[in-house]
Amino acid sequence: MLNHYEAAFILTPVLSETQMKEAVNKYEAVLTENGGTVLNREEWGLKKLAYPIKGKTTGFYAILQFDVEPQVVEILETAFRRDERIIRFLTFRLDKYAFEYAEKRRNRKNQKED
């Protein structure tokens, strides 16, 4: 059974915009190669961190919303841990209310782009 998940991660600020997009594409590929479906992708860009992490005060924020089998989340998190470009990450399963909220947020974002 597929579950709804969301992964938020922070990439090191020394990357260029192209390298940041390449890293996000890599994690999207990890999900799709393992039978997942990426529903939404948000790149917030370079933001100031609330507190220093590994000596860094800024980082590139990215969020992926996806549907996968639970065991694929372990594969994704292992890829996060092995990548030195990742400062922090958080993956969580969305319950039905969080998924509905995320869907509304995504629809509003799409309407603004049109």
OpenMM code with the backbone's topology and positions (N, CA, C; nanometers):
from openmm import Vec3, app, unit

residues = "MET LEU ASN HIS TYR GLU ALA ALA PHE ILE LEU THR PRO VAL LEU SER GLU THR GLN MET LYS GLU ALA VAL ASN LYS TYR GLU ALA VAL LEU THR GLU ASN GLY GLY THR VAL LEU ASN ARG GLU GLU TRP GLY LEU LYS LYS LEU ALA TYR PRO ILE LYS GLY LYS THR THR GLY PHE TYR ALA ILE LEU GLN PHE ASP VAL GLU PRO GLN VAL VAL GLU ILE LEU GLU THR ALA PHE ARG ARG ASP GLU ARG ILE ILE ARG PHE LEU THR PHE ARG LEU ASP LYS TYR ALA PHE GLU TYR ALA GLU LYS ARG ARG ASN ARG LYS ASN GLN LYS GLU ASP".split()
positions = [
    Vec3(0.0827, -0.1180, 0.0000),
    Vec3(0.0000, 0.0000, 0.0000),
    Vec3(0.0875, 0.1249, 0.0000),
    Vec3(0.0561, 0.2172, -0.0876),
    Vec3(0.1323, 0.3417, -0.0953),
    Vec3(0.0859, 0.4387, 0.0126),
    Vec3(0.1812, 0.5025, 0.0768),
    Vec3(0.1525, 0.6060, 0.1747),
    Vec3(0.1958, 0.7408, 0.1201),
    Vec3(0.1368, 0.8458, 0.1727),
    Vec3(0.1745, 0.9815, 0.1354),
    Vec3(0.2848, 1.0284, 0.2297),
    Vec3(0.3915, 1.0817, 0.1735),
    Vec3(0.5038, 1.1308, 0.2530),
    Vec3(0.5453, 1.2693, 0.2056),
    Vec3(0.6188, 1.3363, 0.2912),
    Vec3(0.6795, 1.4636, 0.2549),
    Vec3(0.8206, 1.4626, 0.3134),
    Vec3(0.9165, 1.5039, 0.2344),
    Vec3(1.0559, 1.5123, 0.2796),
    Vec3(1.1029, 1.6559, 0.2608),
    Vec3(1.1487, 1.7143, 0.3697),
    Vec3(1.2067, 1.8484, 0.3644),
    Vec3(1.3554, 1.8326, 0.3916),
    Vec3(1.4378, 1.8984, 0.3115),
    Vec3(1.5815, 1.8881, 0.3343),
    Vec3(1.6498, 2.0192, 0.3028),
    Vec3(1.7658, 2.0367, 0.3672),
    Vec3(1.8453, 2.1589, 0.3513),
    Vec3(1.9789, 2.1192, 0.2919),
    Vec3(2.0129, 2.1847, 0.1822),
    Vec3(2.1406, 2.1609, 0.1144),
    Vec3(2.2396, 2.2701, 0.1526),
    Vec3(2.3667, 2.2367, 0.1506),
    Vec3(2.4724, 2.3305, 0.1857),
    Vec3(2.4696, 2.4542, 0.0945),
    Vec3(2.4988, 2.5721, 0.1483),
    Vec3(2.4888, 2.6948, 0.0692),
    Vec3(2.6016, 2.7166, -0.0309),
    Vec3(2.7040, 2.6336, -0.0306),
    Vec3(2.8162, 2.6535, -0.1232),
    Vec3(2.7837, 2.6048, -0.2645),
    Vec3(2.6661, 2.5442, -0.2820),
    Vec3(2.6257, 2.4944, -0.4131),
    Vec3(2.5753, 2.6081, -0.5001),
    Vec3(2.5890, 2.5902, -0.6295),
    Vec3(2.5277, 2.6848, -0.7230),
    Vec3(2.3812, 2.6455, -0.7398),
    Vec3(2.3042, 2.7311, -0.8028),
    Vec3(2.1623, 2.7022, -0.8276),
    Vec3(2.1471, 2.5745, -0.9108),
    Vec3(2.2336, 2.5555, -1.0080),
    Vec3(2.2300, 2.4365, -1.0933),
    Vec3(2.2601, 2.3107, -1.0131),
    Vec3(2.3594, 2.3163, -0.9257),
    Vec3(2.3949, 2.2009, -0.8432),
    Vec3(2.2827, 2.1660, -0.7463),
    Vec3(2.2140, 2.2676, -0.6956),
    Vec3(2.1023, 2.2447, -0.6044),
    Vec3(1.9894, 2.1726, -0.6776),
    Vec3(1.9559, 2.2185, -0.7978),
    Vec3(1.8504, 2.1542, -0.8763),
    Vec3(1.8891, 2.0108, -0.9127),
    Vec3(2.0174, 1.9894, -0.9409),
    Vec3(2.0681, 1.8561, -0.9727),
    Vec3(2.0504, 1.7621, -0.8530),
    Vec3(2.0776, 1.8118, -0.7330),
    Vec3(2.0620, 1.7303, -0.6120),
    Vec3(1.9155, 1.6943, -0.5896),
    Vec3(1.8254, 1.7886, -0.6085),
    Vec3(1.6825, 1.7615, -0.5914),
    Vec3(1.6363, 1.6598, -0.6961),
    Vec3(1.6850, 1.6734, -0.8182),
    Vec3(1.6516, 1.5764, -0.9234),
    Vec3(1.6994, 1.4365, -0.8865),
    Vec3(1.8147, 1.4288, -0.8215),
    Vec3(1.8704, 1.2993, -0.7800),
    Vec3(1.7748, 1.2290, -0.6837),
    Vec3(1.7214, 1.3025, -0.5873),
    Vec3(1.6322, 1.2416, -0.4884),
    Vec3(1.4953, 1.2109, -0.5487),
    Vec3(1.4537, 1.2903, -0.6433),
    Vec3(1.3311, 1.2599, -0.7164),
    Vec3(1.3488, 1.1283, -0.7928),
    Vec3(1.4652, 1.1100, -0.8532),
    Vec3(1.4947, 0.9873, -0.9280),
    Vec3(1.4983, 0.8662, -0.8349),
    Vec3(1.5522, 0.8811, -0.7144),
    Vec3(1.5550, 0.7705, -0.6176),
    Vec3(1.4126, 0.7225, -0.5914),
    Vec3(1.3208, 0.8158, -0.5766),
    Vec3(1.1815, 0.7800, -0.5496),
    Vec3(1.1161, 0.7123, -0.6693),
    Vec3(1.1318, 0.7705, -0.7879),
    Vec3(1.0653, 0.7143, -0.9058),
    Vec3(1.1247, 0.5796, -0.9472),
    Vec3(1.2550, 0.5619, -0.9284),
    Vec3(1.3187, 0.4342, -0.9623),
    Vec3(1.2718, 0.3210, -0.8712),
    Vec3(1.2246, 0.3557, -0.7523),
    Vec3(1.1778, 0.2554, -0.6567),
    Vec3(1.0255, 0.2471, -0.6518),
    Vec3(0.9605, 0.2908, -0.7587),
    Vec3(0.8159, 0.2736, -0.7705),
    Vec3(0.7323, 0.3838, -0.7081),
    Vec3(0.7931, 0.4938, -0.6734),
    Vec3(0.7190, 0.6043, -0.6136),
    Vec3(0.6719, 0.7047, -0.7156),
    Vec3(0.5838, 0.7917, -0.6725),
    Vec3(0.5319, 0.8989, -0.7556),
    Vec3(0.5531, 1.0308, -0.6831),
    Vec3(0.6221, 1.1239, -0.7465),
    Vec3(0.6432, 1.2561, -0.6873),
    Vec3(0.5229, 1.3424, -0.7236),
    Vec3(0.4529, 1.3905, -0.6209),
    Vec3(0.3323, 1.4701, -0.6416),
    Vec3(0.3623, 1.6191, -0.6504),
    Vec3(0.4603, 1.6626, -0.5738),
    Vec3(0.4914, 1.8051, -0.5690),
    Vec3(0.6382, 1.8237, -0.5343),
    Vec3(0.6932, 1.9297, -0.5888),
    Vec3(0.8339, 1.9636, -0.5640),
    Vec3(0.8405, 2.1137, -0.5421),
    Vec3(0.8981, 2.1527, -0.4306),
    Vec3(0.9130, 2.2952, -0.4007),
    Vec3(1.0594, 2.3232, -0.3694),
    Vec3(1.1118, 2.4234, -0.4347),
    Vec3(1.2477, 2.4683, -0.4067),
    Vec3(1.2362, 2.6103, -0.3528),
    Vec3(1.2648, 2.6266, -0.2271),
    Vec3(1.2492, 2.7576, -0.1632),
    Vec3(1.3707, 2.8455, -0.1826),
    Vec3(1.4792, 2.7889, -0.2284),
    Vec3(1.6002, 2.8672, -0.2518),
    Vec3(1.6820, 2.8854, -0.1241),
    Vec3(1.7724, 2.9811, -0.1293),
    Vec3(1.8651, 3.0073, -0.0190),
    Vec3(1.7938, 3.0860, 0.0906),
    Vec3(1.7932, 3.0294, 0.2117),
    Vec3(1.7279, 3.0926, 0.3267),
    Vec3(1.8230, 3.0912, 0.4464),
    Vec3(1.7996, 3.1838, 0.5368),
    Vec3(1.8771, 3.1891, 0.6602),
    Vec3(1.8268, 3.0815, 0.7553),
    Vec3(1.9177, 3.0111, 0.8193),
    Vec3(1.8811, 2.9070, 0.9151),
    Vec3(1.8470, 2.9706, 1.0496),
    Vec3(1.7623, 2.9070, 1.1269),
    Vec3(1.7242, 2.9574, 1.2588),
    Vec3(1.8434, 2.9540, 1.3541),
    Vec3(1.9322, 2.8585, 1.3347),
    Vec3(2.0536, 2.8460, 1.4158),
    Vec3(2.1607, 2.7811, 1.3287),
    Vec3(2.2874, 2.8032, 1.3591),
    Vec3(2.3940, 2.7448, 1.2760),
    Vec3(2.3930, 2.5917, 1.2811),
    Vec3(2.4097, 2.5304, 1.1657),
    Vec3(2.4193, 2.3850, 1.1546),
    Vec3(2.5497, 2.3556, 1.0816),
    Vec3(2.6387, 2.2803, 1.1474),
    Vec3(2.7688, 2.2459, 1.0900),
    Vec3(2.8434, 2.3712, 1.0441),
    Vec3(2.8300, 2.4787, 1.1210),
    Vec3(2.9002, 2.6026, 1.0904),
    Vec3(2.8386, 2.6857, 0.9794),
    Vec3(2.7242, 2.6438, 0.9284),
    Vec3(2.6580, 2.7158, 0.8195),
    Vec3(2.5401, 2.7955, 0.8761),
    Vec3(2.5176, 2.9154, 0.8232),
    Vec3(2.4057, 2.9978, 0.8687),
    Vec3(2.2963, 3.0115, 0.7632),
    Vec3(2.3220, 2.9610, 0.6417),
    Vec3(2.2224, 2.9615, 0.5353),
    Vec3(2.2208, 2.8247, 0.4676),
    Vec3(2.1146, 2.7992, 0.3916),
    Vec3(2.1058, 2.6733, 0.3191),
    Vec3(1.9946, 2.6779, 0.2163),
    Vec3(2.0020, 2.5899, 0.1182),
    Vec3(1.8982, 2.5768, 0.0163),
    Vec3(1.7904, 2.4815, 0.0684),
    Vec3(1.6684, 2.5289, 0.0791),
    Vec3(1.5567, 2.4474, 0.1260),
    Vec3(1.4840, 2.3853, 0.0071),
    Vec3(1.4442, 2.2588, 0.0228),
    Vec3(1.3664, 2.1903, -0.0801),
    Vec3(1.2686, 2.0950, -0.0118),
    Vec3(1.1534, 2.0770, -0.0747),
    Vec3(1.0507, 1.9868, -0.0223),
    Vec3(1.0004, 1.8994, -0.1361),
    Vec3(0.9897, 1.7699, -0.1089),
    Vec3(0.9311, 1.6752, -0.2031),
    Vec3(0.8110, 1.6099, -0.1371),
    Vec3(0.6995, 1.6062, -0.2066),
    Vec3(0.5818, 1.5344, -0.1600),
    Vec3(0.5633, 1.4167, -0.2536),
    Vec3(0.5459, 1.2959, -0.1978),
    Vec3(0.5457, 1.1761, -0.2817),
    Vec3(0.4648, 1.0636, -0.2210),
    Vec3(0.4298, 0.9664, -0.3048),
    Vec3(0.3626, 0.8429, -0.2645),
    Vec3(0.4575, 0.7273, -0.2908),
    Vec3(0.4876, 0.6488, -0.1869),
    Vec3(0.5754, 0.5322, -0.2013),
    Vec3(0.5380, 0.4254, -0.0995),
    Vec3(0.5958, 0.3086, -0.1190),
    Vec3(0.5884, 0.2023, -0.0197),
    Vec3(0.6763, 0.2427, 0.0995),
    Vec3(0.6415, 0.2008, 0.2213),
    Vec3(0.7190, 0.2426, 0.3387),
    Vec3(0.8683, 0.2086, 0.3342),
    Vec3(0.9067, 0.0961, 0.2731),
    Vec3(1.0480, 0.0571, 0.2698),
    Vec3(1.1316, 0.1495, 0.1817),
    Vec3(1.0690, 0.2210, 0.0890),
    Vec3(1.1422, 0.3123, 0.0009),
    Vec3(1.1905, 0.4354, 0.0784),
    Vec3(1.1197, 0.4696, 0.1847),
    Vec3(1.1604, 0.5839, 0.2673),
    Vec3(1.2990, 0.5571, 0.3270),
    Vec3(1.3254, 0.4332, 0.3665),
    Vec3(1.4570, 0.3968, 0.4193),
    Vec3(1.5653, 0.4172, 0.3134),
    Vec3(1.5362, 0.3822, 0.1908),
    Vec3(1.6322, 0.3997, 0.0810),
    Vec3(1.6609, 0.5479, 0.0608),
    Vec3(1.5543, 0.6303, 0.0613),
    Vec3(1.5699, 0.7745, 0.0444),
    Vec3(1.6530, 0.8344, 0.1577),
    Vec3(1.6224, 0.7970, 0.2817),
    Vec3(1.6959, 0.8526, 0.3957),
    Vec3(1.8413, 0.8077, 0.3966),
    Vec3(1.8687, 0.6870, 0.3503),
    Vec3(2.0072, 0.6419, 0.3378),
    Vec3(2.0813, 0.7281, 0.2363),
    Vec3(2.0147, 0.7607, 0.1261),
    Vec3(2.0757, 0.8493, 0.0248),
    Vec3(2.1014, 0.9876, 0.0843),
    Vec3(2.0086, 1.0382, 0.1653),
    Vec3(2.0300, 1.1674, 0.2325),
    Vec3(2.1522, 1.1625, 0.3235),
    Vec3(2.1640, 1.0553, 0.4025),
    Vec3(2.2752, 1.0441, 0.4980),
    Vec3(2.4111, 1.0334, 0.4278),
    Vec3(2.4133, 0.9716, 0.3126),
    Vec3(2.5395, 0.9517, 0.2400),
    Vec3(2.5853, 1.0751, 0.1634),
    Vec3(2.4958, 1.1684, 0.1399),
    Vec3(2.5277, 1.2867, 0.0605),
    Vec3(2.5773, 1.3982, 0.1522),
    Vec3(2.7009, 1.4398, 0.1328),
    Vec3(2.7584, 1.5441, 0.2184),
    Vec3(2.7005, 1.6821, 0.1895),
    Vec3(2.6247, 1.6943, 0.0811),
    Vec3(2.5605, 1.8224, 0.0499),
    Vec3(2.4390, 1.8488, 0.1377),
    Vec3(2.3837, 1.7439, 0.1987),
    Vec3(2.2650, 1.7571, 0.2831),
    Vec3(2.3074, 1.7952, 0.4245),
    Vec3(2.2545, 1.9078, 0.4728),
    Vec3(2.2829, 1.9516, 0.6092),
    Vec3(2.1857, 1.8853, 0.7067),
    Vec3(2.0571, 1.8910, 0.6745),
    Vec3(1.9513, 1.8314, 0.7569),
    Vec3(1.8397, 1.7812, 0.6657),
    Vec3(1.7643, 1.6818, 0.7158),
    Vec3(1.6473, 1.6340, 0.6429),
    Vec3(1.5438, 1.5839, 0.7421),
    Vec3(1.4204, 1.5836, 0.6989),
    Vec3(1.3104, 1.5309, 0.7786),
    Vec3(1.2091, 1.4699, 0.6818),
    Vec3(1.1755, 1.3443, 0.7054),
    Vec3(1.0758, 1.2754, 0.6239),
    Vec3(0.9627, 1.2321, 0.7162),
    Vec3(0.8407, 1.2597, 0.6767),
    Vec3(0.7283, 1.2190, 0.7603),
    Vec3(0.6106, 1.1763, 0.6733),
    Vec3(0.5296, 1.0870, 0.7312),
    Vec3(0.4109, 1.0369, 0.6624),
    Vec3(0.2971, 1.1342, 0.6873),
    Vec3(0.2241, 1.1664, 0.5826),
    Vec3(0.1118, 1.2577, 0.5938),
    Vec3(-0.0160, 1.1795, 0.6252),
    Vec3(-0.0884, 1.2225, 0.7289),
    Vec3(-0.2193, 1.1625, 0.7521),
    Vec3(-0.3181, 1.2250, 0.6536),
    Vec3(-0.4421, 1.1820, 0.6582),
    Vec3(-0.5371, 1.2285, 0.5560),
    Vec3(-0.5604, 1.3792, 0.5637),
    Vec3(-0.5543, 1.4377, 0.6831),
    Vec3(-0.5770, 1.5815, 0.6968),
    Vec3(-0.4577, 1.6617, 0.6445),
    Vec3(-0.3394, 1.6163, 0.6756),
    Vec3(-0.2189, 1.6835, 0.6257),
    Vec3(-0.2110, 1.6710, 0.4734),
    Vec3(-0.2503, 1.5568, 0.4199),
    Vec3(-0.2485, 1.5380, 0.2751),
    Vec3(-0.3497, 1.6309, 0.2074),
    Vec3(-0.4689, 1.6439, 0.2659),
    Vec3(-0.5697, 1.7351, 0.2100),
    Vec3(-0.5190, 1.8788, 0.2122),
    Vec3(-0.4557, 1.9180, 0.3220),
    Vec3(-0.4012, 2.0536, 0.3320),
    Vec3(-0.2928, 2.0762, 0.2262),
    Vec3(-0.2032, 1.9791, 0.2115),
    Vec3(-0.0952, 1.9906, 0.1127),
    Vec3(-0.1525, 1.9994, -0.0285),
    Vec3(-0.2605, 1.9250, -0.0533),
    Vec3(-0.3233, 1.9283, -0.1853),
    Vec3(-0.3853, 2.0662, -0.2125),
    Vec3(-0.4498, 2.1239, -0.1115),
    Vec3(-0.5070, 2.2582, -0.1264),
    Vec3(-0.3969, 2.3607, -0.1516),
    Vec3(-0.2870, 2.3489, -0.0768),
    Vec3(-0.1739, 2.4405, -0.0932),
    Vec3(-0.1150, 2.4291, -0.2338),
    Vec3(-0.1042, 2.3078, -0.2840),
    Vec3(-0.0507, 2.2835, -0.4178),
    Vec3(-0.1437, 2.3418, -0.5240),
    Vec3(-0.2745, 2.3247, -0.5054),
    Vec3(-0.3707, 2.3788, -0.6014),
    Vec3(-0.3673, 2.5318, -0.6031),
    Vec3(-0.3554, 2.5947, -0.4851),
    Vec3(-0.3449, 2.7408, -0.4796),
    Vec3(-0.2195, 2.7885, -0.5504),
    Vec3(-0.1100, 2.7162, -0.5311),
    Vec3(0.0163, 2.7529, -0.5966),
    Vec3(0.0021, 2.7427, -0.7486),
    Vec3(-0.0648, 2.6367, -0.7956),
    Vec3(-0.0845, 2.6187, -0.9391),
    Vec3(-0.1745, 2.7273, -0.9973),
    Vec3(-0.2758, 2.7700, -0.9232),
    Vec3(-0.3642, 2.8753, -0.9705),
    Vec3(-0.2908, 3.0087, -0.9821),
    Vec3(-0.1996, 3.0350, -0.8896),
    Vec3(-0.1221, 3.1599, -0.8940),
    Vec3(-0.0303, 3.1630, -1.0153),
    Vec3(0.0237, 3.0454, -1.0552),
    Vec3(0.1143, 3.0366, -1.1691),
    Vec3(0.0412, 3.0567, -1.3013),
    Vec3(-0.0885, 3.0227, -1.3046),
    Vec3(-0.1656, 3.0359, -1.4294),
    Vec3(-0.1991, 3.1754, -1.4588),
] * unit.nanometer
topology = app.Topology()
chain = topology.addChain("A")
for resn in residues:
    res = topology.addResidue(resn, chain)
    for name in ("N", "CA", "C"):
        topology.addAtom(name, app.Element.getBySymbol(name[0]), res)
